[in-house]
Amino acid sequence: MSLHSYSAVALANLIGPPGVQDQQGQLGPRPNPTQPGAIAEPGQQQQQQQQQQQQQQQQMQTPESRPEAAAAAAAAMTVTGLIKPPPGTTAIPADKLDRRSDDDIAAWLRARHHAAAAASEKNVWAFWNAGFDAMPPWARRNVINWVRRLGPDWTVHVLDTVPRSETHVGHFLDESVLPPAFNAGTMDGPTVGQHQADLVRLPLIHRYGGVWMDVGMLLFRHLDDICWNAIADPRSPFEVGGFVMQLRPGVECMMNSFIAARKGNVFIKRWHDLFLAVWGRETNAYASSFHTHPLLRCIPMLKLTAEQLHAPEATVSMAFLSDYLAQVLCFERLRKVVEPDGDDGDDDDGRKGHGFSGPAYYAEHVFLLPSMTEMYHLQGASAWQGPREFELLSKRCVGVAEQDMEDDAAWTEARETVDYMLANTATMKLSHAPPGEVPFLADIWSRPEHADADIARDTFAAYMRYGSVHFDQVRDLTPMKVEVETRGVLRLGLLDPGEAVVDDDDA
């Protein structure tokens, strides 16, 4: 058993009291970055970034001498006692964490931090079109825990499209990088928010650098140790990071729920240019069926199988799913494109000459991790059955008689599953089920009656939450090896609407 109970005071001493009110949460409006003079000069940027880090570090290092603060911290915890790290993990020192209260961090997230975004590439980008406060409570806690876990070196931004919002996308991106329907507020269809997120994630990374994460993501590992250190190291060949999943039999596709890159990245720019061209003047992805767009008709439609995902056969329309994931299809096209005057990737890094070689760039510069083991372990173990996942995570992890533990196979499964994820998976991504499918865990946690199920006292869900912030993995993380693609290469311009010259129809 990996859970050991101690006094609440001992726990409070471990995590420290909530910090003082974050002054950055009280900042007034900053200039729109599209206006002259909005971006600070390099020296000013560095000074602003240093000031921000110093303020956050001061808040993280609040003295623990006030009994009332310690008691408040203990009361806020949802797992009783001091928790021993499971095998394969170590406890993160308290001074490495942001120990402000959830309310203080939430207030900070509601403020605009454009100067920090411009001064450092260590940005986390997320989006919820109706604003941070409209997110389901469990998703808000995900983001708050990103701030808590990542510390002052990283700045988390949750952008929106709420009029006059401090965190409106318009404060960070120029309208020229977004389609007319986004700028006019006329996007429609069943997935407006999701596709608005698709449209902003790539230009944000290209302009500022950093990591995009969907708000359904729990971090079990620091971003530096997932892929950022490899991307930022000038000696490393890697420039883009992400997770792959088999969305067609035998074909690993990079997902768009986690994307990491430094600013100005050539692959990210081309990816967004392609996606923007597919959108054109459309208001949704389904009326014209994006997967049949001239730029994407050379990419096979997605085809999920039960064997690939360790799940029952999907009943959702593959045409609907392909339209929904049109940004992923754009990635698939880009990684196969060899532009005129480009090299096929045998001897260069994908950028030699006047063209661009997607196969070479993808093989040599993209840091890839398998999503079924590093992101979707829980779903694979439960066959994507949200009710089953909810049942396991709702089990009490402490205060259970030893005999009851031994007699309850589900309790053992819950303990082993959570301990394994904390030690052996980089993240956990929760998303909503497609129409007509069994509800996913995100659907269940989003119901009003389960608003606090992810932090219900002494449950495995609360233990998982605690561990995601306080435990560090000891394992090394090795990227997948990718060979230069030789089948299905598309020898045409990035935005060439003509018929593709496909070298091999089997790809």
Residue, then its C-alpha position, 0 to 999 in steps of 0.5 A: m500500500s502506498l498511502h500512509s496517514y499522518s496528522a493534518v498539521a504534518l501535511a500542512n507543514l509539508i505543503g505550506p500555507p496559501g500564499v499572499q494575494d498575487q499582485q499580478g492578478q490586479l493588473g490593468p489592461r495592457p496594449n493590444p499587441t497589434q498596436p505599435g509599441a505594444i511589445a516591449e524592447p528586449g531589455q524591457q522584456q527581460q526585466q519584466q520577466q525577471q520581476q514576474q518570476q521574483q513575485q511568484q517565487q516570493q509567493m511560493q516561499t511564504p513562511e509557514s509560521r502562522p498556525e491559522a494558515a497551516a490549518a487552512a492549508a490542511a482543511a483545503m486538502t482532499v486526501t487525509g494525511l501525509i502521502k508517501p510517493p508510489p514506487g517510481t516517483t519521488a516527492i517534489p520539494a515544497d519550495k519548487l511548487d507554487r503554493r498560492s491558494d487555488d483562488d489566488i492562482a485563478a485570479w492570476l489566470r484571469a489577468r493578461h500576461h502578455a509581457a511574460a509571453a513576449a519575454s519568454e518562450k516558456n508559455v503554456w497556451a490553452f483556450w475556453n471560448a466562454g472564459f476560465d470561469a465557464m470551464p467545468p470545475w475539474a478542468r479549472r483545477n487541471v489548469i490551476n495545477w499546471v501553474r502549481r506544478l510548473g512554478p515561476d519559469w512557466t506562464v500559463h495563459v487561458l484565452d477566450t473570445v469573451p467581449r472585453s475580456e482581459t484574456h481575449v485572443g485579440h490581445f495576443l493574435d492579429e486577425s490576419v492569422l485567423p479566418p473571417a468567421f472567427n474574426a466576425g464571430t459567425m462560426d457555427g455547428p456542433t463544435v464551435g469552441q473546439h474549432q476555435a481552439d484549433l484555429v488559435r493554437l498554432p499561431l500562438i505557438h508560432r508567435y510566442g513559443g511554448v506548449w499548447m495543452d487542451v484543458g482536459m490534460l492532467l500533468f504527471r510530469h513537468l513540461d521541461d522533462i516531457c519534451w521542452n528541454a530537448i526542444a530548447d537544447p541547441r544541440s538537440p535535433f528536436e524542434v516540435g513535440g507531441f503525442v501520436m495515436q493510430l487513427r488509421p490502421g498502422v498509421e501513427c498520427m500526431m494529435n493536436s491536444f499537446i503541441a510544443a515548439r519554439k517561436g517562429n518554427v517553420f513546421i508550425k507555420r506551414w501547418h497553420d497556413l494549410f489549416l487556414a486555407v482549408w477553412g477559407r470562408e467557411t463557418n464550420a467544418y461539416a457543411s462542406s465536409f473538410h476531409t473532402h477539401p481539395l487540399l486534403r483529398c489525398i489523405p485517407m479518411l480516419k478509421l478507428t478500430a477496436e484493436q488500436l484503441h483497446a475499445p469497443e468498435a466506434t459507432v461515430s461516423m468516420a466522416f464526422l470524425s475526419d471533419y472534426l480532426a481536420q487539423v490532424l489531417c492537415f498535419e498528415r498532409l504536411r508531413k508527406v509534402v515535398e515542395p518543389d526544389g526540395d529534397d526528399g530527406d535522404d541527405d538533409d534536415g527537411r529545409k535544404g534548397h528552396g522547398f520543404s521536405g515534410p518527411a525529413y522534418y518529421a523524422e528528424h525534428v519531431f519529438l514523439l511519444p505514444s499516446m496510448t501509454e503516455m496519455y490514455h493509459l486509463q482509457g486503454a485499461s478501461a476500454w474507454q468506459g467512462p462509468r468504469e473509470f469513474e467507479l475506480l477513481s471514486k473508491r476511497c483510498v484511505g480509511v478502508a479496513e485491510q480486509d476490505m481492501e483484500d476482498d475488493a478487486a476494484w480497490t486493488e485495481a484502482r490503487e495499481t492503476v493510479d500508482y502506475m499512471l503517477a510513475n509511468t505516464a506523462t499525462m492524462k488527457l480527458s475528452h468528451a465522448p463522440p455522439g452516441e458513444v458511452p460517456f467518457l470520464a470528462d462527461i461524467w465529471s462535467r455533470p453538476e452532481h459530480a462537480d467535485a468528484d475529482i477532489a472528493r475527500d480520500t478518493f483515488a481521484a483526489y490522490m491522483r490530483y495530489g500526486s500530479v502536483h507533488f510527485d516527480q517521476v524517476r524514469d527517463l523518457t525516450p522519444m519514438k524513432v521515426e524513419v523518413e517516409t518514402r511511401g505516399v510522398l506528395r510532390l507538390g506545393l504546400l497549398d497546391p490544389g492540383e492533383a497530388v502525385v502520390d509515389d505509393d498508394d499504400a501509404 
